[in-house]
Amino acid sequence: MFRNLTLTAAFFAFFATGEVLAQQPRAVATYKDWSVFVRDVDGDKICFAAAEASDKSPKSVNHGDVFFLVATWQSGAASEQPSLMTGYAIDLKPEPNIRIGSDKWEMYSSENEAFIEAGDEEQRLLRAMRRGADMRVSAVSKRGTATSYIVSLRGITAALERVKRECG
């Protein structure tokens, strides 16, 4: 899994900024199901924790690579920003959502990514992630396919601590 995560993260980071000469992410550490990466872009260091979805439904469709990320920019442009990255374009409606236990968060999507809109909701999600065992994420593709994922939260606390040390 670590090799696939490294390759996918490098691919994502390469195309996310549109910069051909941007540095590829460097794997720093793995904490159970979460890995930590760092990358320099235009003099700013970006650090992120990432976990691959451990279960993808429905099984009959090609989901591509599906990851949940939490990113921090050393410059302070963003701090502990959670996001979902899928291998397909996400439909705007219904909005993707996350469940941890009985708690729920709605996300907004852009292309193949989804984010939490409000900073206080991001922090509420991160607190729940640190306490939870796994999270369930649901989205609908632009083709109309309802999808759901399970992302393990084993190792998230240590991974976020490492992100903070790298970019804090």
C-alpha positions in Angstrom: 0.0 0.0 0.0 2.8 2.5 0.9 4.2 2.2 -2.6 0.8 2.9 -4.2 0.2 5.8 -1.9 3.6 7.3 -2.7 3.0 7.0 -6.5 -0.5 8.4 -6.3 0.4 11.2 -4.0 3.3 12.1 -6.3 0.9 12.1 -9.3 -1.7 14.2 -7.4 0.9 16.7 -6.2 2.4 17.0 -9.7 -0.9 17.9 -11.4 -2.5 19.8 -8.5 -0.4 22.9 -9.0 0.0 22.7 -12.7 3.8 23.2 -12.2 6.0 20.9 -14.1 9.1 21.8 -12.1 7.5 21.5 -8.6 9.2 19.1 -6.3 7.6 15.7 -5.9 6.3 14.8 -2.5 8.7 12.9 -0.3 7.5 10.2 2.0 8.5 11.0 5.6 6.9 8.4 7.8 4.1 5.8 8.1 1.9 5.5 11.2 -0.3 2.4 11.0 -2.7 3.2 8.1 -1.6 6.9 7.6 1.5 8.1 5.8 3.1 11.6 6.0 4.6 13.5 3.0 6.3 16.8 2.5 6.7 18.9 -0.6 8.2 22.3 -1.5 6.2 24.5 -3.9 7.4 28.0 -4.7 9.3 28.3 -1.4 6.5 27.1 0.7 6.6 23.7 2.4 3.5 21.6 2.3 3.0 18.7 4.6 0.2 16.2 4.5 -1.0 13.0 6.1 -2.9 10.6 3.7 -4.7 7.3 4.0 -6.1 5.2 1.2 -9.8 4.0 1.4 -9.7 0.4 2.8 -13.1 -0.4 1.4 -14.8 0.9 -1.8 -18.4 0.3 -2.7 -20.0 -0.6 -5.1 -17.4 -3.2 -5.9 -18.5 -3.4 -9.6 -17.2 0.1 -10.6 -13.7 1.5 -11.1 -13.2 4.1 -8.3 -9.6 4.8 -9.2 -7.4 5.8 -6.2 -9.3 7.2 -3.3 -7.5 9.0 -0.4 -8.3 11.1 2.5 -5.8 13.9 3.2 -5.0 16.4 5.9 -2.7 19.1 4.7 -0.8 22.0 6.4 1.2 24.7 4.7 4.3 25.9 6.6 3.4 29.5 5.5 0.1 29.2 7.3 -2.0 29.4 4.1 -3.8 26.4 5.5 -3.6 24.3 8.7 -4.9 20.8 9.1 -7.1 21.1 6.0 -9.0 17.8 5.5 -10.0 16.7 2.0 -11.2 13.7 0.0 -9.5 12.8 -3.3 -11.1 10.4 -5.7 -10.2 8.9 -9.0 -13.3 10.3 -10.7 -15.2 13.6 -11.0 -17.6 14.1 -8.0 -21.1 15.5 -8.6 -22.0 18.7 -6.8 -25.4 17.4 -5.6 -25.9 15.5 -3.4 -22.9 16.8 -1.5 -20.3 14.3 -0.3 -20.5 13.5 3.4 -18.5 12.0 6.1 -19.7 10.0 9.1 -17.7 9.1 12.2 -19.9 7.3 14.6 -23.1 9.3 14.8 -21.5 12.6 13.7 -21.8 13.8 10.2 -20.2 16.5 8.0 -21.2 17.7 4.6 -18.5 18.6 2.0 -18.4 20.6 -1.1 -16.7 19.2 -4.2 -14.5 20.5 -7.0 -13.6 18.1 -9.8 -12.2 15.0 -8.0 -11.8 16.6 -4.5 -14.1 17.4 -1.7 -13.6 19.8 1.3 -15.2 20.9 4.5 -16.4 24.5 4.1 -16.1 26.0 7.6 -12.9 26.0 9.7 -14.8 25.2 12.9 -16.3 22.1 11.2 -12.8 21.1 10.0 -11.7 21.2 13.6 -14.7 19.2 14.8 -14.0 16.6 12.1 -10.3 16.4 13.1 -11.2 15.9 16.8 -13.6 13.1 15.8 -10.9 11.6 13.5 -8.5 11.5 16.5 -11.0 9.6 18.6 -12.6 7.3 16.0 -11.7 4.0 14.6 -12.8 4.6 11.0 -14.8 7.0 9.0 -17.3 6.5 6.2 -17.3 8.8 3.2 -20.1 8.9 0.6 -20.1 10.7 -2.7 -21.9 10.5 -6.1 -19.9 10.5 -9.3 -20.7 12.9 -12.2 -22.0 9.7 -13.9 -24.6 9.3 -11.1 -23.0 6.4 -9.3 -23.4 6.5 -5.5 -20.1 5.5 -3.9 -19.0 4.9 -0.3 -15.7 4.4 1.3 -14.2 3.3 4.6 -11.0 5.1 5.7 -9.2 3.7 8.8 -8.2 6.3 11.4 -5.5 4.1 12.9 -2.4 6.2 13.1 -4.1 9.6 12.3 -3.0 11.2 15.6 0.7 10.3 15.2 0.6 11.3 11.5 -0.9 14.7 12.4 1.7 15.3 15.1 4.4 14.5 12.5 2.8 16.9 10.0 2.9 19.6 12.7 6.6 18.9 13.4 7.4 19.1 9.7 5.4 22.2 8.9 4.5 23.8 12.2 
